[in-house]
Amino acid sequence: MSNTIVTKCACPDCKCEVSLGHQVVKDGKEFCSEVCAVGHEDGCNCCSGPCNCGE
């Protein structure tokens, strides 16, 4: 049994979950990546998965 704590990324369009200790924290919010934390300034997605939150 795993006791890993996960939370949803704070990016409103992101579907990713991030485990405690692997999140990027900005302004008191937890994000799955630096890309989400900066609001997709460069237009990139957060990951190579099916999320597509930066589009």
N, C-alpha and C positions, 0 to 999 in steps of 0.2 A: 504494500500500500504506500502511495506517495503522499507526502504532506506538503507538496510544493504549493505556494500561494501564488495565484495568478490574478491579474486585474486586466480589464479592458483598457486599451490604449485611449488616451484622452482626446485624440484627433477625432472629430465628429464623424468623419466618413470612413474611418479605419475599422476593419473587422478583426484586427489582430488582438491577441492577448499576450501579456508579457509577464514573465515570472519575476518574483521579488529578487532583487539583486542584479537583474539584467535590464532594468528600465532606464530611460533617460528622463531625468526630472528637470522641469523648467517651470518657473512661476508656480511651484507647488503642485503641479500636475504631472502624472506619470505617462510617458509615451513609449512606444515600442522601438523607436529609432530617432536619431537626430533629425532626419528628414521630416518626420511628423512634428517634432518639437519646434521646428522653425517654420511650420506652416506651409511646407512644400514650396519654398521660395524658388527652387529651380525647376519645379514642375515634375519632379521624379516621384515614383511610387515609393512606399516605405520598404518593400521587400519584393522578391521575385515571385511570390505566390499570387493567388487570384484576387488579392485585395483591391488593387487599382484606386486607392484613396487619393492619389495625387493627380488624377486625371480630371 
